[in-house]
Amino acid sequence: MDALSKIFDDIHLARSEYIYLNVFHPHVLGYQHEPSMLAYILLHGQAELGFKDTAERICMQQGDLVLLPSAKAHYLSCPAQDQFTNHSDINSYFHSHAQQSIDFGVEQPQRSFILAIRSKIDIQMAKPLIASLPDHLHIQHILSDSAPEWLQIGLQFLAVETQHVRPGRDRILDHLVSILLIECVRDFILNAPHASSWLNALSHPELSSALAAIHERPEHNWTVESLAEQCHMSRSKFAQLFAQVVGEPPLAYLQQHRLRLAARYLRESILSVQQTAHRVGYSSETAFSQSFKKQFELTPSQYRQQHQQKI
């Protein structure tokens, strides 16, 4: 399995939801951060997307797509304006009005019509991906003939699936959204201004083999030598290149991935702490517990208990 595919397996992109936002001008939609990926497709009108902690603004025109990899808290102003008078938070609508069209504001001719798509993710497993991506990815004119073929085909399938209730639709929608997100990430990697990053390592002709191996078999007793063999490189050259591109040594990256995976098992499975330690490649429960506490500031048992209290 290639590295990027395995990364998307790891983050558990699932439970895709969508709503249509029919926004009469002027009106502002707010979104509070939740562990998810979020995409807006502006089907009609105009909008300005802004983040609550920065001055950056993204002007959206009809046919634009904006992907928010970590669904950072933001607002959509329809149209752009200095004073926000009418405001609605939309988080809850993904549950209460799933697959529906919701009207906002007082009905009038000027309006914006937006398809909002949200997919839940495992925020711990997604950390390397989220940290490597900007707060937003803006793709313009996705509804035009000049748009990438993958995007045109994906949106056509998405339109069909969102307009008809058919068996297996939820799984189809999850896969379609996954493809949309993967292609957006691919496009970003191809046009990324910096060659030295974790994202670039995913498509690196040599390093991607090591990353795929780590994510495919994290429990394996990997060494720098054995990872170098996966890339058909010498130990010293591999270690130097990995640290240069990824930003940390190979075994440090392996440990971080194992601990993120262990956190998932503690949250979602009934494995004991010892079983969890062995599942992610630790032969010693004590060594695992020490590493886990250093990373999460909680023992594995405390982490599990804290998570269960939140459920």
Solvent accessible surface area in square Angstrom, and as a share of the most:
residue,aa,sasa,rsa
1,M,132,0.59
2,D,86,0.45
3,A,1,0.01
4,L,16,0.08
5,S,43,0.28
6,K,31,0.13
7,I,5,0.02
8,F,14,0.06
9,D,76,0.39
10,D,9,0.05
11,I,0,0.00
12,H,84,0.38
13,L,20,0.10
14,A,33,0.25
15,R,165,0.60
16,S,16,0.11
17,E,31,0.14
18,Y,3,0.01
19,I,0,0.00
20,Y,37,0.14
21,L,0,0.00
22,N,18,0.09
23,V,0,0.00
24,F,15,0.06
25,H,22,0.10
26,P,60,0.38
27,H,13,0.06
28,V,1,0.00
29,L,2,0.01
30,G,0,0.00
31,Y,1,0.00
32,Q,81,0.36
33,H,95,0.42
34,E,44,0.20
35,P,62,0.39
36,S,0,0.00
37,M,4,0.02
38,L,1,0.00
39,A,4,0.03
40,Y,1,0.00
41,I,2,0.01
42,L,0,0.00
43,L,53,0.27
44,H,78,0.35
45,G,22,0.21
46,Q,82,0.37
47,A,5,0.04
48,E,25,0.11
49,L,0,0.00
50,G,0,0.00
51,F,2,0.01
52,K,101,0.43
53,D,103,0.54
54,T,61,0.36
55,A,91,0.71
56,E,84,0.38
57,R,103,0.38
58,I,9,0.05
59,C,81,0.48
60,M,1,0.00
61,Q,97,0.43
62,Q,101,0.45
63,G,4,0.03
64,D,1,0.00
65,L,0,0.00
66,V,0,0.00
67,L,1,0.01
68,L,0,0.00
69,P,2,0.01
70,S,18,0.12
71,A,0,0.00
72,K,48,0.20
73,A,25,0.19
74,H,1,0.00
75,Y,21,0.08
76,L,1,0.01
77,S,0,0.00
78,C,0,0.00
79,P,33,0.21
80,A,56,0.43
81,Q,47,0.21
82,D,136,0.71
83,Q,139,0.62
84,F,86,0.36
85,T,103,0.60
86,N,63,0.32
87,H,96,0.43
88,S,24,0.16
89,D,70,0.36
90,I,1,0.00
91,N,20,0.10
92,S,72,0.46
93,Y,52,0.20
94,F,1,0.00
95,H,120,0.54
96,S,70,0.45
97,H,64,0.29
98,A,34,0.27
99,Q,79,0.35
100,Q,90,0.40
101,S,67,0.43
102,I,15,0.08
103,D,94,0.49
104,F,9,0.04
105,G,40,0.38
106,V,126,0.73
107,E,144,0.64
108,Q,63,0.28
109,P,116,0.73
110,Q,101,0.45
111,R,81,0.30
112,S,0,0.00
113,F,48,0.20
114,I,0,0.00
115,L,11,0.06
116,A,0,0.00
117,I,3,0.01
118,R,1,0.00
119,S,1,0.01
120,K,32,0.14
121,I,14,0.07
122,D,12,0.06
123,I,62,0.31
124,Q,31,0.14
125,M,9,0.04
126,A,0,0.00
127,K,97,0.41
128,P,22,0.14
129,L,1,0.00
130,I,35,0.18
131,A,92,0.71
132,S,32,0.21
133,L,15,0.08
134,P,52,0.33
135,D,53,0.27
136,H,33,0.15
137,L,16,0.08
138,H,58,0.26
139,I,26,0.13
140,Q,104,0.46
141,H,101,0.45
142,I,1,0.00
143,L,92,0.46
144,S,43,0.28
145,D,138,0.71
146,S,101,0.65
147,A,9,0.07
148,P,56,0.35
149,E,128,0.57
150,W,62,0.22
151,L,1,0.00
152,Q,51,0.23
153,I,78,0.40
154,G,21,0.20
155,L,22,0.11
156,Q,116,0.51
157,F,112,0.47
158,L,8,0.04
159,A,43,0.33
160,V,66,0.38
161,E,12,0.05
162,T,12,0.07
163,Q,124,0.55
164,H,97,0.43
165,V,131,0.75
166,R,118,0.43
167,P,137,0.86
168,G,48,0.46
169,R,23,0.08
170,D,94,0.49
171,R,140,0.51
172,I,75,0.38
173,L,4,0.02
174,D,13,0.07
175,H,98,0.44
176,L,26,0.13
177,V,6,0.03
178,S,22,0.14
179,I,89,0.45
180,L,14,0.07
181,L,3,0.02
182,I,39,0.20
183,E,28,0.12
184,C,3,0.02
185,V,1,0.01
186,R,124,0.45
187,D,61,0.31
188,F,47,0.20
189,I,17,0.09
190,L,151,0.75
191,N,106,0.55
192,A,25,0.19
193,P,109,0.68
194,H,132,0.59
195,A,83,0.64
196,S,63,0.41
197,S,32,0.21
198,W,17,0.06
199,L,2,0.01
200,N,29,0.15
201,A,0,0.00
202,L,10,0.05
203,S,71,0.46
204,H,41,0.18
205,P,119,0.75
206,E,59,0.26
207,L,0,0.00
208,S,24,0.15
209,S,44,0.29
210,A,0,0.00
211,L,0,0.00
212,A,12,0.09
213,A,11,0.08
214,I,0,0.00
215,H,9,0.04
216,E,88,0.39
217,R,101,0.37
218,P,11,0.07
219,E,86,0.38
220,H,68,0.30
221,N,125,0.64
222,W,12,0.04
223,T,54,0.32
224,V,15,0.09
225,E,83,0.37
226,S,25,0.16
227,L,0,0.00
228,A,2,0.01
229,E,119,0.53
230,Q,70,0.31
231,C,6,0.04
232,H,173,0.77
233,M,25,0.11
234,S,64,0.41
235,R,122,0.45
236,S,80,0.52
237,K,116,0.49
238,F,0,0.00
239,A,26,0.20
240,Q,133,0.59
241,L,36,0.18
242,F,0,0.00
243,A,40,0.31
244,Q,112,0.50
245,V,12,0.07
246,V,18,0.10
247,G,64,0.62
248,E,53,0.24
249,P,77,0.48
250,P,4,0.03
251,L,79,0.39
252,A,37,0.29
253,Y,5,0.02
254,L,6,0.03
255,Q,70,0.31
256,Q,47,0.21
257,H,2,0.01
258,R,29,0.11
259,L,3,0.02
260,R,21,0.08
261,L,14,0.07
262,A,0,0.00
263,A,0,0.00
264,R,19,0.07
265,Y,42,0.16
266,L,1,0.01
267,R,41,0.15
268,E,109,0.49
269,S,37,0.24
270,I,174,0.88
271,L,30,0.15
272,S,50,0.32
273,V,25,0.14
274,Q,95,0.42
275,Q,97,0.43
276,T,0,0.00
277,A,0,0.00
278,H,93,0.41
279,R,116,0.42
280,V,0,0.00
281,G,25,0.24
282,Y,28,0.11
283,S,107,0.69
284,S,46,0.30
285,E,72,0.32
286,T,89,0.52
287,A,42,0.32
288,F,0,0.00
289,S,30,0.20
290,Q,123,0.55
291,S,22,0.14
292,F,0,0.00
293,K,104,0.44
294,K,180,0.76
295,Q,70,0.31
296,F,34,0.14
297,E,143,0.64
298,L,44,0.22
299,T,42,0.25
300,P,3,0.02
301,S,68,0.44
302,Q,89,0.40
303,Y,25,0.09
304,R,39,0.14
305,Q,105,0.47
306,Q,80,0.35
307,H,48,0.21
308,Q,106,0.47
309,Q,131,0.58
310,K,156,0.66
311,I,153,0.78
